[in-house]
Amino acid sequence: MKAVIVAAGRGSRLMNHKPKTLTEIGGKTIFQYILKNLTAAGVRQFVVVVGYQAPILQDFLVQHDYFGLDIQTVYNDEWQRGNGISVLKSESLVGNQPFILSMSDHIVSPAALQRIIEAEDSRNLLLVDPDVERIFDIDDATKVQLKNEVILDIGKELDAYNGIDCGIFRLKPDFYQAMRQQLQEGKESISAAIQKLINNNDMAAVFMQNDEWWIDIDTPESLAYAQKRIRDLTYQELSI
């Protein structure tokens, strides 16, 4: 199964002059943690969507010999628009197969990644944290409303929610069609396409377990939290 990593945005809240995914935490970039954890969970092929300062990320991959992995990149020349457009750019490289979609600023434990990859469920899936009390920055988080494992609604501004989007999806190719339909209505976000799948009764949750972890890095405050969180994790927690 291929993994698509959306790394086209600027990440302006971190005031970076380079792609946000190259921000270092504990001596490694966010991007390296993402690759390492997805590889530990069984992913062997990657599609990375680049945009803002694309040559910097491309050069980083070349300097590291693509980490010995099968990594293809695709350029999104519309990177200033919604992140759903970045996912659409990956369609020709993904083909007609299910794929993992990862944000480029979320670090997720390998065990959780492996469970969503191997889940025996034919629906589109989202990794969801049901423990909303442990979320570092709840105001900035993408909220999810669920009934059992069925996702009923998604968005940052939800008033009623009982889960948090962890930034990892297992999607079928019909995501691309849903994204195109939403673009026709002027909606450009990944969440908009996911809402379309929800309306089609084809979106379910895989729940984070208590011994699993994830980190979302959007702001200087969340970066400081991530630095501390990574330092506190044991070797066993960092590896599958």
Buried (B, 14 or more C-beta within 10 A) or exposed (E): BBBBBBBBBBBEBBEBEBBBBBBEBBEEBBBBBBBBBBBBBBBEBBBBBBBBBBEEBBEBBEEBEBBEBEBBBBBBEBBEBBBBBBBBBBBEBBEEEBBBBBBBBBBBBBBBBBBBBEBEEEBBBBBBBBEBEEBBEEEBBBBBBBEEBBBBBBBEEBEEBBBBBBBBBBBBEBBBBBBBEBBEEEBBBBBBBBBBBBEEEBBBBBBBBEEBBBBBBBBEEBBEBBBEBBEEBEEEBBEB
